[in-house]
Amino acid sequence: MAVSPLKPKTQTVSKPPPPPPRHLSKKMKMFWISAFEGKRIQPYRVEILLKACEAHDRAEQARRILKREGLTFEDRFLQPRSRPEVAIERDARSQFAKLLDQAGLFDPYFKEDD
């Protein structure tokens, strides 16, 4: 009589999602929480999500400065120049989009409820 080896039943205990990092803005903290709803996320994707949220916050920080200071300044020759925050905002927004795509956490297409 052949005896089949019994495998012990393993219980999968779902870990609670990590809390949003304290340095993120309120908007990105809510975004962080929504990313974990109903999902188990690989640790490397958590790091990518963190960097994406930080990039978004950096873009928003630059946007606020631009709103207050304007898009240009005059250099020493009184010629208009683009403020450095313009590039910071542009680059951070691009990073945000690329990192979200890398994380693979969200559908790339917007789906409306019918």
C-alpha positions as CSV (number, residue, x, y, z in Angstrom):
1,M,0.0,0.0,0.0
2,A,1.5,3.3,-1.1
3,V,1.3,6.2,1.3
4,S,1.1,9.6,-0.2
5,P,3.1,12.2,1.7
6,L,0.9,14.7,3.3
7,K,1.8,18.3,2.9
8,P,1.1,20.4,5.9
9,K,-1.5,23.0,5.2
10,T,0.0,26.5,5.2
11,Q,-2.1,29.4,6.1
12,T,-1.5,32.5,4.2
13,V,-1.7,35.4,6.6
14,S,-2.1,38.6,4.7
15,K,0.0,41.3,6.1
16,P,-1.5,44.7,6.5
17,P,-0.3,47.2,3.9
18,P,2.5,49.4,5.0
19,P,1.4,52.8,6.2
20,P,2.2,55.8,3.9
21,P,5.6,57.4,4.7
22,R,5.2,60.4,6.9
23,H,7.0,62.8,4.6
24,L,4.5,62.4,1.7
25,S,1.8,65.0,1.1
26,K,-1.8,64.3,2.2
27,K,-2.8,63.7,-1.4
28,M,0.0,61.2,-2.0
29,K,-0.8,59.4,1.3
30,M,-4.3,58.8,0.0
31,F,-2.8,57.6,-3.3
32,W,-0.5,55.3,-1.4
33,I,-3.4,53.7,0.5
34,S,-5.5,53.3,-2.6
35,A,-2.6,51.5,-4.3
36,F,-2.8,48.7,-1.7
37,E,-6.5,48.2,-1.7
38,G,-7.2,44.6,-2.4
39,K,-3.6,43.9,-3.6
40,R,-0.5,42.2,-2.3
41,I,2.4,44.2,-3.6
42,Q,5.9,42.9,-4.1
43,P,8.5,44.7,-1.9
44,Y,10.4,46.1,-4.9
45,R,7.1,47.6,-6.2
46,V,6.6,49.3,-2.9
47,E,9.9,51.1,-3.3
48,I,8.9,52.2,-6.9
49,L,5.6,53.5,-5.6
50,L,7.4,55.5,-2.9
51,K,9.7,57.1,-5.5
52,A,6.7,57.9,-7.7
53,C,4.9,59.6,-4.8
54,E,8.0,61.6,-3.9
55,A,8.3,62.7,-7.6
56,H,4.7,63.9,-7.6
57,D,5.3,65.8,-4.4
58,R,8.4,67.4,-5.9
59,A,6.5,68.4,-9.0
60,E,3.8,70.0,-6.8
61,Q,6.4,71.8,-4.8
62,A,7.9,73.3,-7.9
63,R,4.4,74.2,-9.3
64,R,3.6,76.2,-6.1
65,I,6.9,78.1,-6.4
66,L,6.2,78.9,-10.1
67,K,2.7,80.1,-9.2
68,R,4.2,82.5,-6.7
69,E,7.3,83.6,-8.5
70,G,6.3,83.3,-12.2
71,L,7.8,81.2,-15.0
72,T,10.8,83.5,-15.8
73,F,13.3,85.8,-14.1
74,E,15.7,88.4,-15.5
75,D,19.4,87.5,-15.6
76,R,22.3,89.9,-14.9
77,F,21.9,91.2,-18.5
78,L,18.2,91.8,-17.9
79,Q,17.3,89.0,-20.3
80,P,14.3,86.8,-19.5
81,R,15.3,83.2,-18.4
82,S,13.2,80.2,-17.5
83,R,13.1,79.5,-13.7
84,P,14.8,76.2,-12.7
85,E,11.5,75.1,-11.2
86,V,10.1,74.7,-14.7
87,A,12.5,71.9,-15.4
88,I,12.1,70.4,-11.9
89,E,8.3,70.3,-12.4
90,R,8.6,68.8,-15.9
91,D,11.1,66.2,-14.9
92,A,9.3,65.2,-11.7
93,R,6.0,64.7,-13.6
94,S,7.7,62.6,-16.2
95,Q,9.3,60.5,-13.4
96,F,6.0,60.0,-11.7
97,A,4.4,58.7,-14.9
98,K,7.3,56.4,-15.7
99,L,7.6,55.0,-12.2
100,L,3.9,54.2,-12.0
101,D,4.2,52.4,-15.3
102,Q,7.3,50.5,-13.9
103,A,5.4,49.6,-10.7
104,G,2.6,48.0,-12.8
105,L,0.1,48.7,-10.1
106,F,-2.5,50.5,-12.1
107,D,-4.3,49.9,-15.4
108,P,-2.7,52.0,-18.1
109,Y,-6.2,52.9,-19.5
110,F,-8.8,54.9,-17.8
111,K,-12.0,52.9,-17.4
112,E,-15.3,54.6,-16.8
113,D,-18.1,52.9,-14.9
114,D,-21.0,52.2,-17.3
